Amino acid sequence: MRSALLIFLSSLALANFALAEASKNGKSTAMAEFKEAQTCFREYNEAQNWLGAATCSKRSLSIGLELFDEQSKHLTSLRHNHGLILAKNKDYENAIPLLKSVADDYRGMYGEQSDILGWLLLDLADAETRFQLDDSYKNYKEAFEILASLKSEAPLIYAHLVLEVSHLLSRNPLNRRAYAVAQGFAEEAYAVFSQGSDYPIKLSLSAFIVGKFMFYRKDYDNAIPMLQKATKHSSSAPYAHGLLSTIYSETGRSALALEHQDFLTRSNENSSEDKAYVPVFILAPEYPPMAQRRGTEGYAIVKLTITESGSVSNIELVEESPKKYGFGKAAMKAAKKLKYTPRIVDGKAQVVHGVSYRYTFSFRK
């Protein structure tokens, strides 16, 4: 939403500016073409037709090179717009370097603490999280430091933003530093949403994500109360009960583990056996490089055994499509990190064989 608004306003401003510049410099033909390209771009953008918008933003940028000086802020805005639309079309390989170059230009044009740089860094980090994860948390961190005034001026907007980012990062394998940064975002969101009762879903989700990050670090004493709060809403309750059952099972508190396992059993009583076993901890698989370069989406299905501790063993590849892109290999590697709630019978954890799990490889929007 924030990117679409920026694009819309920028296209209007640029068209008006270019009209004045073209009149002065005798470039009326180029101006007419530019205005047509910007109108096309704006209409496709409003319709969320990203493929059409990409064609028009590319055309606008091409004409802008003729109308504006190389160091012009307006030309940089056109590059920003085109980078955002490339990302909308999941062309992250070209979007990321373009947005990085725009960030460098914004630093020089507007300064290191400018809001426009902060919003651009959010756009850049969003694209990086979907393509090359390693540095995305750094750009998120810098962006929110720049946009810190939102905490007091628009706390709900800030809380929604940091919750969205922490949720996205929590679904990916991160290093310890990145996990700490992402947990901090979730804690900020929780602090805002806990001040009232108007956003119960957001409150439960933020509590769950905070607890999930604590679970990753085996900080069980602090994770438990956050996860218990997350059980209060149906949207996050199954996942919170799953992690609580796992924590209690791993720490030898079988009776408490059984209470949460019973909740999951009741909630899945109408499901098939495989569907009843839903992972409580999933790390996204690495996207196979060749499939990523070609924009190919696919899936892979693995079959595994759930151990007494909720870990997995005996992983086998059942199916992958399309073949020869590496989806099966990536799924097999990621499946080693899956974590399930152990099946508990009469107070004892049981081994469960033949559980299937499907990995879907797609470029997140």
C-alpha positions as CSV (number, residue, x, y, z in Angstrom):
1,M,0.0,0.0,0.0
2,R,2.8,2.5,0.9
3,S,4.6,1.8,-2.4
4,A,1.4,2.2,-4.5
5,L,0.8,5.6,-3.0
6,L,4.3,6.7,-3.5
7,I,4.2,5.7,-7.2
8,F,0.9,7.4,-7.8
9,L,1.9,10.7,-6.3
10,S,5.3,10.6,-8.0
11,S,3.9,10.0,-11.4
12,L,1.6,13.0,-11.2
13,A,4.3,15.3,-10.0
14,L,6.7,14.1,-12.6
15,A,4.2,14.6,-15.5
16,N,3.5,18.2,-14.3
17,F,7.2,19.0,-13.9
18,A,8.2,17.5,-17.2
19,L,5.5,19.6,-19.0
20,A,7.1,22.8,-17.7
21,E,10.6,21.6,-18.5
22,A,9.7,20.4,-22.0
23,S,8.0,23.7,-22.8
24,K,11.2,25.6,-21.9
25,N,13.6,23.2,-23.7
26,G,11.5,22.7,-26.8
27,K,11.0,19.0,-26.2
28,S,7.2,18.9,-26.6
29,T,7.2,15.6,-28.5
30,A,9.1,13.9,-25.8
31,M,6.9,15.4,-23.2
32,A,3.7,14.2,-24.9
33,E,5.2,10.7,-25.0
34,F,6.2,10.9,-21.4
35,K,2.8,12.1,-20.3
36,E,1.2,9.2,-22.2
37,A,3.6,6.7,-20.6
38,Q,2.9,8.1,-17.1
39,T,-0.8,8.0,-17.6
40,C,-0.5,4.4,-18.8
41,F,1.7,3.6,-15.8
42,R,-0.7,5.2,-13.3
43,E,-3.8,3.4,-14.8
44,Y,-2.1,0.0,-14.8
45,N,-0.8,0.6,-11.2
46,E,-4.2,1.5,-9.9
47,A,-5.6,-1.7,-11.6
48,Q,-2.7,-3.7,-10.0
49,N,-1.8,-4.9,-13.5
50,W,1.9,-5.2,-12.7
51,L,3.0,-6.5,-16.0
52,G,1.4,-3.6,-17.9
53,A,2.7,-1.1,-15.3
54,A,6.3,-2.5,-15.9
55,T,6.1,-1.8,-19.6
56,C,4.9,1.7,-19.0
57,S,7.4,2.5,-16.2
58,K,10.2,1.3,-18.4
59,R,9.0,3.6,-21.1
60,S,8.7,6.5,-18.7
61,L,12.2,5.9,-17.5
62,S,13.5,5.7,-21.1
63,I,11.9,9.1,-22.0
64,G,12.9,10.6,-18.7
65,L,16.6,10.0,-19.6
66,E,16.0,12.5,-22.4
67,L,14.0,15.0,-20.4
68,F,15.9,15.1,-17.1
69,D,19.5,15.6,-16.1
70,E,21.3,12.4,-15.0
71,Q,21.5,13.6,-11.4
72,S,17.9,14.9,-11.3
73,K,15.7,13.9,-8.4
74,H,12.9,13.3,-10.9
75,L,15.0,10.8,-12.8
76,T,15.8,9.0,-9.6
77,S,12.1,8.9,-8.7
78,L,11.4,7.2,-12.1
79,R,14.1,4.6,-11.3
80,H,12.5,4.1,-7.9
81,N,9.1,3.5,-9.5
82,H,10.5,1.1,-12.0
83,G,12.3,-0.8,-9.3
84,L,9.1,-1.2,-7.3
85,I,7.2,-2.4,-10.3
86,L,10.0,-4.9,-11.1
87,A,9.6,-6.2,-7.6
88,K,5.8,-6.4,-8.0
89,N,6.5,-8.6,-11.0
90,K,8.8,-10.8,-8.9
91,D,11.8,-9.7,-10.9
92,Y,13.8,-9.3,-7.8
93,E,17.1,-10.0,-9.5
94,N,16.8,-6.7,-11.4
95,A,14.7,-4.8,-8.8
96,I,17.2,-5.1,-5.9
97,P,20.3,-3.6,-7.6
98,L,18.1,-0.8,-9.0
99,L,16.6,0.0,-5.6
100,K,20.1,-0.1,-4.0
101,S,21.3,2.5,-6.5
102,V,18.3,4.7,-5.7
103,A,19.0,4.4,-2.0
104,D,22.6,5.6,-2.6
105,D,21.2,8.6,-4.6
106,Y,18.6,9.4,-1.9
107,R,21.4,9.5,0.7
108,G,23.2,12.2,-1.3
109,M,20.1,14.1,-2.3
110,Y,18.1,14.1,0.9
111,G,20.4,13.0,3.7
112,E,20.9,10.0,5.8
113,Q,17.9,10.6,8.0
114,S,15.3,11.5,5.3
115,D,11.9,9.9,5.4
116,I,12.0,9.2,1.7
117,L,15.2,7.1,2.3
118,G,13.5,5.3,5.1
119,W,10.5,4.2,2.9
120,L,12.8,3.3,0.1
121,L,14.8,1.0,2.4
122,L,11.6,-0.7,3.4
123,D,10.9,-1.4,-0.2
124,L,14.4,-2.7,-0.8
125,A,14.3,-4.9,2.3
126,D,10.9,-6.3,1.2
127,A,12.4,-7.4,-2.1
128,E,15.6,-8.8,-0.4
129,T,13.5,-10.9,2.0
130,R,11.9,-12.6,-1.0
131,F,15.1,-13.1,-3.0
132,Q,18.4,-12.7,-1.0
133,L,17.6,-12.7,2.7
134,D,21.0,-12.2,4.3
135,D,21.1,-8.4,4.5
136,S,17.4,-7.6,4.5
137,Y,17.1,-7.3,8.3
138,K,19.8,-4.6,8.3
139,N,17.9,-2.5,5.8
140,Y,14.7,-3.0,7.9
141,K,16.6,-1.9,11.0
142,E,17.9,1.2,9.4
143,A,14.6,2.1,7.8
144,F,12.7,1.9,11.2
145,E,15.5,3.9,12.9
146,I,15.0,6.7,10.2
147,L,11.2,6.5,10.6
148,A,11.3,6.5,14.4
149,S,9.0,9.5,14.5
150,L,6.1,7.2,13.5
151,K,6.2,5.7,17.0
152,S,4.8,8.9,18.5
153,E,3.1,10.4,15.5
154,A,1.3,7.3,14.1
155,P,1.9,4.4,16.5
156,L,-0.6,2.1,14.9
157,I,0.9,2.5,11.5
158,Y,4.3,1.8,13.0
159,A,3.0,-1.2,14.9
160,H,1.4,-2.7,11.8
161,L,4.6,-2.2,9.8
162,V,7.0,-3.8,12.3
163,L,4.6,-6.7,12.9
164,E,4.4,-7.3,9.2
165,V,8.2,-7.3,8.9
166,S,8.7,-9.6,12.0
167,H,6.1,-12.0,10.7
168,L,7.9,-12.2,7.3
169,L,11.3,-12.7,8.9
170,S,10.1,-15.3,11.3
171,R,9.3,-17.6,8.4
172,N,12.9,-17.7,7.2
173,P,16.2,-19.1,8.5
174,L,18.2,-16.2,10.0
175,N,21.4,-15.7,11.9
176,R,21.3,-14.9,15.6
177,R,21.7,-11.1,15.0
178,A,18.8,-11.1,12.5
179,Y,16.6,-13.0,15.0
180,A,17.3,-10.5,17.7
181,V,16.4,-7.6,15.4
182,A,13.2,-9.3,14.2
183,Q,12.1,-10.2,17.8
184,G,12.6,-6.5,18.7
185,F,10.2,-5.6,16.0
186,A,7.6,-8.0,17.2
187,E,8.0,-6.8,20.8
188,E,7.4,-3.2,19.6
189,A,4.2,-4.3,17.9
190,Y,3.0,-6.2,20.9
191,A,3.6,-3.2,23.2
192,V,1.3,-1.0,21.0
193,F,-1.4,-3.6,20.4
194,S,-1.5,-4.5,24.1
195,Q,-2.6,-1.0,25.1
196,G,-6.2,-1.5,23.9
197,S,-8.7,-4.2,22.8
198,D,-9.4,-3.0,19.3
199,Y,-6.9,-5.3,17.6
200,P,-7.2,-8.8,19.2
201,I,-5.9,-10.6,16.1
202,K,-2.8,-8.4,15.9
203,L,-2.2,-8.7,19.6
204,S,-2.3,-12.5,19.5
205,L,-0.1,-12.6,16.4
206,S,2.5,-10.3,17.9
207,A,2.5,-12.3,21.1
208,F,2.9,-15.5,19.1
209,I,5.8,-14.2,17.0
210,V,7.6,-12.9,20.2
211,G,7.2,-16.3,21.8
212,K,8.3,-18.0,18.6
213,F,11.6,-16.1,18.5
214,M,12.1,-17.0,22.2
215,F,11.4,-20.6,21.3
216,Y,14.1,-20.5,18.6
217,R,16.6,-19.4,21.3
218,K,15.3,-22.0,23.8
219,D,14.3,-19.1,26.1
220,Y,11.4,-21.2,27.3
221,D,10.7,-19.4,30.6
222,N,9.9,-16.2,28.7
223,A,8.4,-17.9,25.7
224,I,5.7,-19.7,27.7
225,P,3.7,-16.6,28.9
226,M,3.8,-15.0,25.4
227,L,2.6,-18.2,23.8
228,Q,-0.1,-18.6,26.4
229,K,-1.4,-15.2,25.4
230,A,-1.4,-16.2,21.8
231,T,-3.7,-19.1,22.6
232,K,-6.5,-16.6,23.3
233,H,-7.4,-16.1,19.6
234,S,-8.3,-18.8,17.1
235,S,-6.0,-17.4,14.4
236,S,-2.8,-18.1,16.4
237,A,-4.0,-20.7,19.0
238,P,-3.1,-23.9,17.1
239,Y,0.5,-22.8,16.5
240,A,0.8,-21.5,20.1
241,H,-0.5,-24.7,21.5
242,G,1.9,-26.6,19.3
243,L,4.9,-24.8,20.5
244,L,3.8,-25.0,24.1
245,S,3.4,-28.7,23.8
246,T,6.8,-29.0,22.3
247,I,8.4,-26.9,25.1
248,Y,6.8,-28.9,27.8
249,S,7.7,-32.2,26.1
250,E,11.3,-31.2,25.7
251,T,11.5,-30.1,29.4
252,G,10.0,-33.3,30.8
253,R,6.6,-31.9,31.7
254,S,4.5,-34.5,30.0
255,A,1.2,-33.7,31.7
256,L,1.3,-30.1,30.5
257,A,2.4,-31.2,27.1
258,L,-0.6,-33.5,26.9
259,E,-3.0,-30.6,27.7
260,H,-1.9,-28.7,24.6
261,Q,-1.6,-31.9,22.5
262,D,-5.3,-32.6,23.4
263,F,-6.3,-29.2,22.1
264,L,-4.6,-29.9,18.8
265,T,-6.2,-33.4,18.7
266,R,-9.7,-31.9,19.3
267,S,-9.2,-29.2,16.7
268,N,-8.1,-31.7,14.1
269,E,-10.6,-34.5,15.0
270,N,-12.2,-34.2,11.5
271,S,-9.0,-34.2,9.6
272,S,-7.2,-37.0,7.9
273,E,-4.2,-38.5,9.8
274,D,-1.6,-36.6,7.7
275,K,-3.4,-33.3,8.0
276,A,-3.6,-33.7,11.8
277,Y,0.2,-33.4,12.0
278,V,0.9,-29.8,11.3
279,P,4.5,-28.5,11.9
280,V,4.9,-25.9,14.6
281,F,8.3,-24.8,13.3
282,I,9.0,-24.4,9.6
283,L,11.9,-22.7,7.9
284,A,11.4,-21.7,4.3
285,P,13.5,-23.8,1.9
286,E,16.1,-22.1,-0.2
287,Y,14.7,-21.3,-3.7
288,P,16.7,-23.4,-6.3
289,P,18.9,-20.9,-8.2
290,M,18.0,-22.0,-11.7
291,A,14.3,-21.9,-10.9
292,Q,14.6,-18.5,-9.3
293,R,16.5,-17.1,-12.3
294,R,13.8,-18.4,-14.7
295,G,10.9,-17.4,-12.5
296,T,9.7,-21.0,-12.2
297,E,7.4,-22.0,-9.4
298,G,6.8,-25.6,-8.2
299,Y,6.3,-27.9,-5.3
300,A,7.8,-31.0,-3.6
301,I,6.3,-33.5,-1.2
302,V,8.3,-35.4,1.4
303,K,7.4,-38.2,3.7
304,L,9.0,-38.4,7.2
305,T,8.9,-39.8,10.7
306,I,8.1,-37.7,13.7
307,T,10.2,-38.6,16.6
308,E,9.3,-38.6,20.3
309,S,10.8,-35.1,20.7
310,G,8.9,-33.7,17.7
311,S,12.0,-33.7,15.4
312,V,12.0,-35.6,12.1
313,S,13.8,-38.5,10.6
314,N,13.7,-40.9,7.7
315,I,12.9,-38.2,5.2
316,E,12.0,-39.3,1.7
317,L,11.1,-37.4,-1.4
318,V,7.7,-38.5,-2.7
319,E,7.1,-36.1,-5.6
320,E,8.4,-32.9,-7.1
321,S,7.1,-30.8,-10.0
322,P,8.5,-29.6,-12.3
323,K,11.5,-31.9,-12.2
324,K,15.2,-31.1,-12.7
325,Y,14.9,-27.6,-11.1
326,G,16.1,-28.7,-7.6
327,F,12.8,-28.4,-5.7
328,G,13.1,-31.9,-4.3
329,K,16.6,-31.4,-3.1
330,A,15.7,-28.0,-1.5
331,A,12.7,-29.6,0.2
332,M,14.7,-32.5,1.6
333,K,17.2,-30.1,3.1
334,A,14.6,-27.8,4.6
335,A,12.6,-30.8,6.0
336,K,15.4,-31.6,8.4
337,K,14.5,-28.5,10.3
338,L,10.8,-29.2,10.7
339,K,9.5,-29.4,14.2
340,Y,6.2,-31.1,15.2
341,T,4.3,-31.4,18.4
342,P,5.0,-34.9,19.6
343,R,2.1,-37.4,19.7
344,I,1.5,-38.2,23.4
345,V,-0.4,-41.3,24.5
346,D,-0.9,-42.1,28.2
347,G,1.6,-39.5,29.1
348,K,4.3,-40.8,26.7
349,A,5.6,-39.4,23.4
350,Q,5.1,-41.7,20.5
351,V,7.0,-42.1,17.1
352,V,4.7,-41.4,14.1
353,H,5.7,-42.8,10.7
354,G,4.6,-41.9,7.2
355,V,3.7,-38.2,7.7
356,S,3.6,-36.2,4.5
357,Y,4.6,-32.5,4.1
358,R,4.3,-30.4,1.0
359,Y,6.7,-27.5,0.2
360,T,5.3,-24.9,-2.3
361,F,7.9,-22.8,-4.1
362,S,6.4,-19.5,-5.2
363,F,7.5,-15.9,-5.3
364,R,5.6,-14.2,-2.4
365,K,3.7,-11.2,-3.4
